[in-house]
Amino acid sequence: GGMLLASGGADWEVNLWDPQRAEIGPVKRLSGHSYAVRCVAFEEVDAGGAGMLLASGSDDETVRLWDPRAKGGGKVKTLQCGSPVLCCCWGTG
């Protein structure tokens, strides 16, 4: 696969875009948040980008983890944060 761009918005969805074909609209929509999506962050989970996770944070007080290459978006996990999520990023532990 090529590069993906993720965006979140007030429509409660995460949109995945092909930057080379953005004019046709999102290639996939990930639904599950119940308020605005404030942040998104990709993380490679194996060499070469064949596996990746996407984190999305929302005013619904959750961070959701997705497998963006899976059919239907592949929601992996929901983390309850206790307050609106304004930013998220990956790092090493």
C-alpha positions in Angstrom: 0.0 0.0 0.0 0.9 3.6 -0.4 0.9 6.4 2.1 -2.1 7.2 4.2 -3.1 10.5 5.8 -5.5 10.5 8.7 -7.8 13.3 9.8 -10.3 13.7 12.6 -13.2 16.1 12.8 -16.3 17.4 14.4 -18.3 14.7 12.5 -17.0 12.2 15.1 -15.2 10.2 12.3 -11.6 9.5 11.4 -11.0 9.8 7.7 -8.2 8.0 5.9 -6.9 9.7 2.7 -4.7 8.7 -0.2 -2.7 12.0 -0.6 -2.2 11.2 -4.3 -6.0 11.1 -4.8 -7.4 13.3 -2.1 -9.8 15.0 -4.6 -12.0 11.9 -4.6 -12.5 12.1 -0.9 -11.5 9.7 1.9 -10.7 6.1 1.0 -12.0 4.9 4.4 -14.0 6.3 7.3 -13.5 4.9 10.8 -16.6 5.3 13.0 -16.8 4.8 16.7 -16.2 8.0 18.6 -19.2 9.8 20.0 -17.9 13.4 19.9 -15.3 15.4 17.9 -12.0 13.7 17.1 -9.2 16.0 18.1 -6.0 14.1 17.2 -4.7 11.2 15.2 -1.3 9.5 15.2 0.2 6.6 13.2 2.7 4.0 14.5 4.4 1.3 12.5 4.3 -2.0 14.4 6.7 -3.9 12.1 9.5 -3.1 9.7 8.5 -1.8 6.2 5.1 -0.4 7.2 3.2 -3.6 6.5 1.6 -3.4 9.9 0.5 -0.2 11.6 -1.8 1.2 14.3 -3.6 4.4 14.3 -4.6 6.2 17.5 -7.4 8.7 17.6 -8.3 10.9 20.5 -11.7 12.5 21.1 -13.9 14.8 23.2 -15.7 11.5 24.1 -12.8 10.9 26.6 -11.4 7.9 24.7 -8.4 7.0 22.6 -9.3 4.4 20.1 -6.7 2.2 18.4 -7.3 1.0 14.9 -5.7 -1.2 12.3 -6.2 1.2 9.4 -5.4 -1.5 6.7 -8.0 -4.0 8.0 -11.3 -4.2 6.3 -13.8 -1.9 8.0 -11.0 -0.1 9.9 -10.3 -2.9 12.4 -10.9 -1.2 15.7 -8.4 -2.8 18.1 -9.0 -1.3 21.5 -10.7 1.6 23.3 -8.9 3.3 26.1 -11.0 5.3 28.7 -9.2 8.5 29.6 -11.6 10.3 32.0 -11.5 13.6 30.2 -11.5 14.9 26.6 -8.4 13.9 24.7 -6.7 16.9 23.0 -3.5 15.2 21.7 -1.9 11.8 21.4 1.5 10.6 20.1 3.5 7.3 20.1 6.8 6.8 21.9 9.0 4.1 23.2 8.5 2.7 26.7 
